[in-house]
Amino acid sequence: MPVSRNVRTAFSTARSAARSALPDPERPGRVLTAVERLESTPRLDAALGPLRRAVRALPLGGARDALHGRWLGHAVHPLMVQVPIGTWMSAAVLDLLPGQRRGADTLVGLGLAAAAPAALAGWVDWAELRKPQMRVGLVHAAANVAAVGLYSASLTARLRGRRARGRLLGFAGLTAVSVGGALGGHLAYRQAAAVNHAEHVPAVVEPGWHPIGDVADLPVGEPVRRYVGETPVVVVRETGGQVHALADRCSHMAGPLSQGTVADGCVRCPWHGSVFRLADGWNVRGPATSPQPVFETRLVDGRVEARLVADPVEAHRSVAGSAGSGGSGGSGGSGEPA
């Protein structure tokens, strides 16, 4: 009877702990509350600026855009982390089976080798986030650094024949990388880091032509904000009279392109320096990995009208050969949001 009572008490305690961690219809659970507090705490802020400057100062050249995932069309970091997470998870399974020492050790080493490029891609993305996202991202990175340290110690112990210690360190590393993965999911799905912030535009803009203002009110060579319905667009009038219009909110982090600069047929975001071609919205330079929704324009009785381009891929093809990939500006920007 006492044993049965103790079992019931332990089960009840575990159930209460699970309920307190998970959200309920009335309020968030402890896990979500803790992460939301992390978003707003200023305790980590002293480290954010120096780390951001250090990452931006890395001499990566054109590899920076590749690490952002511009070639892929979305962030490459989530793709790269599949290798270390997958190999370490597989190693944990093999550690539970007899006669699988060599396979488990190989997988631990493979995960460590893949962790470095995945981490570099993550840091490059992190340096272009807003402050609340950077706070969560810093803890996310710390958890993954701890995982790398634990797996390095695990591999060392395994190679020295200390199998039990190596397995325990491996399970601890898997726990740390799981925490890091959960925070990475919060960054992506709750805080919308490294997602396309202009994806909604085709869904909210009504089809057909929309007036956006008198052509005489558009300054030559300067970006200005106008509206297609309730959707803000950046409008640029060229010297020859051609008028270009793109979705105003940058696909990277929703920065206002209408407050950016225009050069070489492109507009540069004032927040993080992404460069978009005015003719078709193509992101010729990151950190943006998605192009801007583009509008075709026409002049009717001195007024400019705009219509969302239904097939942006065809628009890219039609101008890619002649427009080139001009634009100016580096990877950093000014006037970033807090």
C-alpha positions as CSV (number, residue, x, y, z in Angstrom):
1,M,0.0,0.0,0.0
2,P,2.7,2.6,0.8
3,V,4.5,1.8,-2.5
4,S,1.2,2.2,-4.4
5,R,0.5,5.5,-2.6
6,N,4.0,6.8,-3.5
7,V,3.5,5.8,-7.1
8,R,0.2,7.7,-7.2
9,T,1.8,10.7,-5.6
10,A,4.7,10.7,-8.1
11,F,2.3,10.4,-11.0
12,S,0.2,13.2,-9.7
13,T,3.2,15.4,-9.3
14,A,4.5,14.7,-12.8
15,R,1.0,15.4,-14.2
16,S,0.8,18.7,-12.4
17,A,4.3,19.7,-13.6
18,A,3.3,18.9,-17.2
19,R,0.1,20.9,-16.9
20,S,2.0,23.9,-15.5
21,A,4.4,23.8,-18.5
22,L,1.8,23.5,-21.2
23,P,-0.6,26.3,-22.1
24,D,-4.3,26.1,-21.1
25,P,-7.3,28.0,-22.5
26,E,-6.9,30.7,-19.8
27,R,-3.2,31.5,-19.8
28,P,0.2,30.4,-21.2
29,G,2.2,27.8,-19.5
30,R,5.5,28.3,-17.7
31,V,7.6,27.5,-20.7
32,L,6.0,30.0,-23.0
33,T,6.0,32.6,-20.2
34,A,9.7,32.1,-19.6
35,V,10.5,32.6,-23.3
36,E,8.3,35.7,-23.5
37,R,10.2,37.1,-20.6
38,L,13.4,36.4,-22.4
39,E,12.2,38.4,-25.4
40,S,11.8,41.5,-23.2
41,T,14.6,41.3,-20.7
42,P,17.5,43.8,-21.1
43,R,20.0,41.6,-19.2
44,L,21.6,40.3,-22.4
45,D,21.6,43.6,-24.3
46,A,25.2,44.5,-23.4
47,A,26.4,41.6,-25.4
48,L,24.2,42.1,-28.5
49,G,26.0,45.1,-30.0
50,P,29.6,43.8,-29.8
51,L,28.5,40.3,-31.1
52,R,26.6,41.9,-34.0
53,R,29.5,44.0,-35.0
54,A,31.9,41.0,-34.8
55,V,29.6,38.9,-37.0
56,R,29.2,41.7,-39.6
57,A,33.0,42.3,-39.6
58,L,33.7,38.7,-40.7
59,P,35.3,38.8,-44.2
60,L,32.8,36.6,-45.8
61,G,32.3,38.5,-49.1
62,G,29.7,36.9,-51.4
63,A,29.5,33.9,-49.1
64,R,27.4,36.0,-46.7
65,D,24.4,36.0,-49.0
66,A,25.0,32.3,-49.6
67,L,24.8,31.7,-45.8
68,H,21.6,33.7,-45.6
69,G,20.1,31.4,-48.2
70,R,19.5,33.9,-50.9
71,W,20.3,31.2,-53.5
72,L,17.7,28.9,-51.9
73,G,14.9,31.5,-51.6
74,H,14.7,31.1,-47.8
75,A,17.0,30.8,-44.8
76,V,19.6,28.0,-45.2
77,H,20.4,27.6,-41.5
78,P,17.3,25.4,-40.7
79,L,18.4,23.1,-43.5
80,M,21.9,22.9,-42.3
81,V,21.1,22.1,-38.7
82,Q,19.3,18.9,-39.8
83,V,22.7,17.1,-40.1
84,P,24.0,17.6,-36.6
85,I,20.6,17.1,-35.0
86,G,19.9,14.0,-37.1
87,T,23.2,12.4,-36.5
88,W,23.2,13.0,-32.8
89,M,19.6,11.7,-32.5
90,S,20.7,8.6,-34.4
91,A,23.7,8.2,-32.2
92,A,21.5,8.3,-29.1
93,V,19.4,5.4,-30.6
94,L,22.5,3.4,-31.4
95,D,23.8,4.0,-27.9
96,L,20.8,2.1,-26.6
97,L,21.5,-0.9,-28.8
98,P,24.2,-3.5,-28.2
99,G,27.1,-3.8,-30.6
100,Q,26.7,-0.4,-32.2
101,R,29.7,1.5,-30.7
102,R,31.5,2.3,-34.0
103,G,28.3,3.6,-35.6
104,A,27.4,5.8,-32.6
105,D,30.9,7.2,-32.4
106,T,31.0,8.0,-36.2
107,L,27.6,9.8,-36.0
108,V,28.8,11.9,-33.0
109,G,31.9,13.0,-34.9
110,L,29.9,13.7,-38.1
111,G,27.5,15.9,-36.1
112,L,30.4,17.9,-34.7
113,A,31.8,18.4,-38.1
114,A,28.5,19.7,-39.5
115,A,27.8,21.9,-36.5
116,A,30.4,24.6,-37.5
117,P,28.9,25.7,-40.9
118,A,25.4,25.4,-39.5
119,A,26.4,27.7,-36.6
120,L,28.0,30.2,-39.0
121,A,24.9,30.5,-41.0
122,G,22.9,31.0,-37.8
123,W,25.1,33.8,-36.6
124,V,25.0,35.5,-40.0
125,D,21.2,35.5,-39.8
126,W,21.2,36.5,-36.1
127,A,23.2,39.7,-36.8
128,E,20.3,41.0,-38.9
129,L,17.4,40.5,-36.5
130,R,15.5,42.9,-34.2
131,K,16.5,43.1,-30.5
132,P,13.8,40.8,-29.0
133,Q,14.7,38.2,-31.6
134,M,18.4,38.6,-30.9
135,R,17.8,38.0,-27.2
136,V,16.1,34.6,-27.8
137,G,18.7,33.8,-30.5
138,L,21.6,34.4,-28.2
139,V,20.2,31.8,-25.7
140,H,19.4,29.5,-28.6
141,A,23.1,29.8,-29.7
142,A,24.3,29.3,-26.1
143,A,22.3,26.0,-25.8
144,N,23.8,24.8,-29.1
145,V,27.3,25.8,-28.0
146,A,26.7,23.8,-24.8
147,A,25.6,20.9,-26.9
148,V,28.8,21.0,-29.0
149,G,30.9,21.1,-25.9
150,L,29.1,18.1,-24.4
151,Y,29.3,16.1,-27.6
152,S,33.0,17.0,-27.9
153,A,33.5,15.6,-24.4
154,S,31.4,12.6,-25.3
155,L,33.5,11.8,-28.3
156,T,36.7,12.2,-26.3
157,A,35.4,9.8,-23.6
158,R,34.3,7.3,-26.3
159,L,37.7,7.3,-28.0
160,R,39.4,6.8,-24.6
161,G,37.2,3.7,-23.9
162,R,35.0,5.4,-21.3
163,R,31.8,4.2,-22.9
164,A,29.3,4.9,-20.1
165,R,30.6,8.4,-19.6
166,G,30.5,9.0,-23.4
167,R,26.9,7.9,-23.6
168,L,25.8,10.0,-20.7
169,L,27.5,13.1,-22.1
170,G,25.9,12.4,-25.4
171,F,22.4,12.2,-23.9
172,A,23.1,15.5,-22.1
173,G,24.2,17.0,-25.4
174,L,21.0,15.8,-27.0
175,T,19.0,17.5,-24.3
176,A,20.9,20.8,-24.8
177,V,20.5,20.8,-28.6
178,S,16.7,20.0,-28.1
179,V,16.4,23.1,-26.0
180,G,18.2,25.1,-28.6
181,G,15.9,23.6,-31.3
182,A,12.8,24.6,-29.3
183,L,14.1,28.2,-29.1
184,G,14.9,28.2,-32.8
185,G,11.3,27.1,-33.4
186,H,10.1,30.0,-31.3
187,L,12.2,32.4,-33.3
188,A,10.8,31.2,-36.6
189,Y,7.2,30.6,-35.8
190,R,6.4,33.0,-32.9
191,Q,8.8,35.8,-33.7
192,A,8.8,35.5,-37.5
193,A,12.6,35.6,-37.8
194,A,14.0,34.9,-41.3
195,V,10.5,34.5,-42.8
196,N,9.2,36.4,-45.9
197,H,7.5,39.5,-44.5
198,A,6.0,40.4,-47.9
199,E,4.4,37.0,-48.6
200,H,0.9,38.3,-47.7
201,V,0.8,41.0,-50.3
202,P,-0.6,39.0,-53.2
203,A,-3.4,37.7,-50.9
204,V,-4.6,41.1,-49.7
205,V,-4.2,43.2,-52.9
206,E,-7.4,43.2,-55.0
207,P,-6.9,42.4,-58.7
208,G,-7.0,45.2,-61.3
209,W,-5.7,48.7,-61.6
210,H,-5.5,51.0,-58.6
211,P,-4.8,54.8,-58.5
212,I,-1.8,55.7,-56.4
213,G,-1.4,59.4,-57.1
214,D,-0.5,62.2,-59.6
215,V,2.7,61.7,-61.5
216,A,3.6,65.3,-60.9
217,D,3.7,64.6,-57.1
218,L,6.3,62.0,-57.5
219,P,9.9,63.3,-57.0
220,V,12.4,62.0,-59.6
221,G,14.8,59.4,-58.4
222,E,13.5,59.3,-54.8
223,P,11.4,56.6,-53.1
224,V,8.0,57.6,-51.7
225,R,5.3,55.7,-50.0
226,R,1.9,55.4,-51.7
227,Y,-1.0,52.9,-51.2
228,V,-2.7,50.3,-53.3
229,G,-5.9,50.0,-51.3
230,E,-4.5,49.6,-47.8
231,T,-1.2,48.1,-48.9
232,P,1.8,50.4,-48.7
233,V,4.0,50.5,-51.8
234,V,7.3,52.2,-52.6
235,V,7.1,54.2,-55.8
236,V,10.1,55.6,-57.7
237,R,9.8,57.9,-60.8
238,E,12.8,57.7,-63.0
239,T,14.3,60.6,-65.0
240,G,12.8,59.3,-68.3
241,G,9.3,59.2,-66.8
242,Q,9.2,55.4,-66.0
243,V,7.4,54.7,-62.7
244,H,8.2,51.6,-60.6
245,A,6.3,50.3,-57.7
246,L,7.1,47.5,-55.2
247,A,5.6,46.4,-51.9
248,D,7.0,48.8,-49.4
249,R,7.7,46.5,-46.5
250,C,11.0,44.7,-47.0
251,S,10.6,40.9,-47.3
252,H,13.5,40.4,-44.8
253,M,12.2,42.2,-41.7
254,A,9.5,44.5,-43.0
255,G,11.7,47.6,-43.2
256,P,10.3,50.6,-45.0
257,L,11.8,50.7,-48.5
258,S,10.3,54.1,-49.0
259,Q,12.8,55.4,-46.5
260,G,15.7,53.8,-48.3
261,T,18.0,54.9,-51.1
262,V,17.8,54.5,-54.8
263,A,20.8,53.8,-57.0
264,D,21.6,51.8,-60.2
265,G,17.9,50.9,-60.7
266,C,17.6,49.4,-57.2
267,V,16.3,50.4,-53.8
268,R,18.2,49.7,-50.7
269,C,16.4,48.9,-47.4
270,P,17.4,51.3,-44.6
271,W,17.3,48.7,-41.9
272,H,19.6,45.9,-42.9
273,G,20.8,46.9,-46.4
274,S,18.9,44.4,-48.6
275,V,18.9,45.6,-52.2
276,F,15.9,45.1,-54.6
277,R,15.7,45.7,-58.3
278,L,12.9,48.2,-59.1
279,A,12.0,46.7,-62.4
280,D,11.0,43.3,-61.0
281,G,11.5,43.3,-57.2
282,W,14.4,40.8,-57.4
283,N,16.6,40.7,-54.3
284,V,20.0,41.3,-55.8
285,R,21.6,41.5,-52.4
286,G,20.8,40.1,-49.0
287,P,20.1,39.5,-46.2
288,A,16.7,39.3,-47.9
289,T,16.1,35.8,-49.3
290,S,12.8,36.6,-51.0
291,P,12.0,39.2,-53.8
292,Q,9.6,42.0,-53.3
293,P,6.1,41.8,-54.8
294,V,6.2,44.0,-57.9
295,F,3.5,46.2,-59.5
296,E,3.2,47.2,-63.1
297,T,2.3,50.8,-63.6
298,R,0.5,53.0,-66.2
299,L,-0.3,56.7,-66.7
300,V,-3.9,57.7,-67.1
301,D,-4.7,61.5,-67.5
302,G,-1.7,62.4,-65.4
303,R,-2.4,59.9,-62.6
304,V,-0.4,56.8,-61.9
305,E,-2.2,53.5,-61.6
306,A,-0.7,50.2,-60.4
307,R,-1.6,46.5,-60.7
308,L,0.1,43.6,-59.0
309,V,2.1,41.5,-61.4
310,A,0.4,38.1,-61.5
311,D,3.5,36.2,-62.6
312,P,6.6,37.6,-60.9
313,V,8.8,34.7,-62.2
314,E,8.2,35.9,-65.8
315,A,8.9,39.5,-64.8
316,H,12.3,38.4,-63.4
317,R,13.1,36.6,-66.6
318,S,12.2,39.5,-68.8
319,V,14.5,42.0,-67.1
320,A,17.3,39.8,-65.6
321,G,19.4,39.8,-68.7
322,S,19.3,43.6,-69.3
323,A,19.0,45.0,-65.8
324,G,22.0,43.1,-64.3
325,S,22.4,43.0,-60.6
326,G,23.3,46.6,-59.8
327,G,22.7,48.3,-56.5
328,S,24.9,49.7,-53.8
329,G,25.3,49.3,-50.1
330,G,26.8,46.8,-47.7
331,S,25.4,44.2,-45.4
332,G,24.7,46.6,-42.5
333,G,22.2,49.4,-42.3
334,S,21.2,52.3,-40.1
335,G,18.0,53.3,-38.4
336,E,17.3,49.7,-37.4
337,P,14.3,49.0,-35.1
338,A,15.0,48.1,-31.5
